[in-house]
Amino acid sequence: MISASSQPSQGGLAFATPGDWFAVRLPRESADARRLAAEVTAARPELAPERPRLEGMLASLVEACAALDVLCAYATVLDVPAGPLPASLVVSVPQLGEETLDRVALQMAADSGSVAPPSVDFFDLPAGRTVRIEQFRHWADPAEEHRLVSLVIQYVTHIPGTGQAALLTFSSPAVALAGQLRLLFHQITCTLRFDGAGQES
């Protein structure tokens, strides 16, 4: 699924995204989510029937931006038999202080919004020791009576020489593609590196 990649760089973090992912102007309030959904559907008219769903997912970005020190966000549109669905990446840099990755993983995995118990795995990636928390979560779907289930995968790793962590949050309601998305999200995370004075030599 990886295509030609770009090299975004934000706040000392650099990573590669596939060529069909685009930067999202971060929404800060509900009006921003509605505006972004309108822009996406204008650029991709075939997504017009999915606009309420796009607004709902973009509204979740508003909440994320308010709760976390969000640096940037990226999104793409996946072609699936049921119709186009979005996938997103939100990158933030929370303060962790002396918290260990084990404790962070336990706290994040305790989220009650999960459909099933989250899975937690640790990896030694180019960026360093990294924890992955994978969940299938319920989201409110403004277009339908039932709640939408999305695959949410979060990667957390300490930024060397700081009390901060890099948090990459991937999300998509295309749960039928979970296996492929899991691999794609991991490949993106494997490109993460840190630039700047905080990096240890």
C-alpha positions in Angstrom: 0.0 0.0 0.0 3.0 2.3 0.3 3.4 4.6 -2.6 5.9 7.5 -3.3 6.5 9.1 0.0 7.1 12.6 1.3 9.1 13.8 4.2 7.1 16.1 6.5 9.0 17.6 9.4 7.3 19.2 12.5 8.7 20.3 15.8 11.9 18.3 15.5 10.1 15.1 14.4 10.4 13.8 10.8 8.7 10.9 9.2 7.6 9.7 5.8 4.0 9.4 4.6 2.7 7.7 1.4 2.2 10.1 -1.5 -1.6 9.9 -1.4 -1.7 11.2 2.2 -2.3 15.0 2.5 -1.6 17.4 5.4 -4.8 18.5 7.2 -5.1 22.1 8.5 -5.7 21.4 12.2 -9.3 22.1 13.3 -9.6 24.0 16.5 -13.4 24.2 16.7 -16.6 22.5 15.3 -16.8 25.1 12.5 -13.3 24.0 11.3 -14.5 20.4 11.1 -17.4 21.3 9.0 -15.3 23.5 6.7 -12.7 20.8 6.2 -15.4 18.2 5.4 -16.8 20.7 2.8 -13.3 21.1 1.3 -12.7 17.4 1.1 -16.1 16.7 -0.5 -15.6 19.5 -3.0 -12.2 18.0 -4.0 -13.7 14.5 -4.1 -17.4 14.7 -5.2 -17.8 11.0 -4.8 -17.4 11.5 -1.0 -20.5 13.8 -0.8 -22.7 11.0 0.6 -20.1 10.4 3.3 -19.9 14.1 4.4 -21.7 13.6 7.8 -19.3 10.7 8.6 -16.3 12.9 7.6 -17.6 15.7 9.8 -17.9 13.2 12.7 -14.3 12.0 12.3 -12.9 15.5 11.8 -14.8 16.5 15.0 -12.8 13.9 16.8 -9.7 15.8 15.6 -11.0 18.9 17.3 -11.2 17.0 20.6 -7.7 15.6 20.1 -6.2 19.0 19.3 -7.8 20.5 22.4 -6.6 17.7 24.7 -3.0 17.1 23.3 -0.1 19.2 22.1 -0.9 18.3 18.5 1.8 19.2 15.9 0.2 18.1 12.7 -2.3 15.8 11.1 -2.5 13.8 7.8 -5.3 12.0 6.1 -6.1 9.9 3.1 -9.2 8.3 1.4 -9.4 4.5 1.1 -11.3 2.8 -1.7 -13.3 0.0 -0.1 -16.3 -2.0 -1.5 -18.7 -0.2 0.8 -17.6 3.2 -0.4 -14.6 5.6 0.2 -13.5 5.8 3.9 -10.9 8.0 5.5 -7.8 7.2 7.4 -6.0 9.7 9.5 -2.8 10.3 11.5 -2.5 12.8 14.3 1.0 13.6 15.7 1.4 15.1 19.1 4.1 15.6 21.7 2.8 15.1 25.2 4.8 15.7 28.4 5.7 12.4 30.1 8.3 13.4 32.6 9.6 10.3 34.3 6.7 8.1 33.1 7.8 4.7 31.7 6.4 3.3 28.4 4.9 0.4 30.4 2.9 2.7 32.5 1.8 4.9 29.6 0.7 1.8 27.7 -1.4 0.6 30.7 -3.1 4.0 31.0 -3.9 4.3 27.3 -5.1 0.7 27.1 -7.6 1.4 30.0 -9.8 3.4 27.7 -13.4 2.3 28.1 -14.3 3.1 24.5 -12.8 -0.1 23.2 -15.1 -2.7 21.7 -12.7 -5.4 22.9 -9.6 -5.5 25.2 -6.8 -3.5 23.5 -3.6 -5.2 22.4 -0.3 -3.8 23.6 3.1 -4.6 21.9 6.6 -3.2 22.3 9.1 -2.7 19.5 12.7 -1.6 19.0 12.2 0.8 16.1 14.7 3.2 14.5 13.3 6.0 16.8 13.9 3.8 19.9 11.8 1.6 22.2 8.2 2.1 21.1 4.9 0.9 22.5 1.9 0.2 20.2 -1.7 0.2 21.6 -4.3 -1.1 19.2 -8.0 -0.8 19.8 -11.3 -1.1 18.0 -13.3 1.9 19.3 -16.8 3.2 19.1 -17.4 6.7 17.7 -20.6 8.6 17.5 -21.9 8.6 13.9 -24.1 11.6 13.3 -25.4 10.0 10.1 -26.8 6.9 11.6 -28.5 5.5 14.7 -25.7 3.1 15.6 -22.1 3.9 16.6 -19.3 3.6 14.1 -16.4 1.3 14.9 -12.9 2.4 14.0 -9.5 0.9 14.2 -7.3 3.1 16.3 -3.5 2.4 16.6 -1.3 4.6 18.7 2.5 4.5 18.9 4.4 6.2 21.8 8.2 6.6 22.1 10.3 8.9 24.3 12.0 11.8 22.5 15.7 11.4 23.6 17.0 14.0 26.0 13.5 15.5 26.8 10.6 14.8 29.1 8.4 14.4 26.1 7.1 11.6 23.9 6.1 11.3 20.3 2.5 10.1 20.0 1.3 8.9 16.6 -2.4 8.2 16.5 -3.7 6.4 13.4 -7.5 5.9 12.9 -9.8 4.5 10.2 -13.3 3.1 10.1 -12.1 0.8 7.3 -12.0 -2.2 9.7 -12.2 -4.7 6.9 -8.7 -3.5 5.9 -7.3 -3.8 9.4 -4.5 -6.2 8.4 -3.3 -4.0 5.6 -3.7 -0.8 7.7 -1.8 -2.3 10.6 1.2 -2.9 8.3 1.0 0.5 6.7 0.8 2.3 10.0 3.8 0.4 11.3 5.8 1.2 8.2 5.1 4.9 8.6 6.1 4.7 12.3 9.3 3.0 11.3 10.4 6.1 9.4 10.1 8.3 12.5 13.3 10.1 13.5 14.2 13.0 15.8 16.1 16.1 14.7 17.4 18.8 17.0 19.4 19.5 20.1 17.4 17.2 22.3 18.7 14.1 20.5 21.3 12.1 22.3 24.5 11.3 20.5 
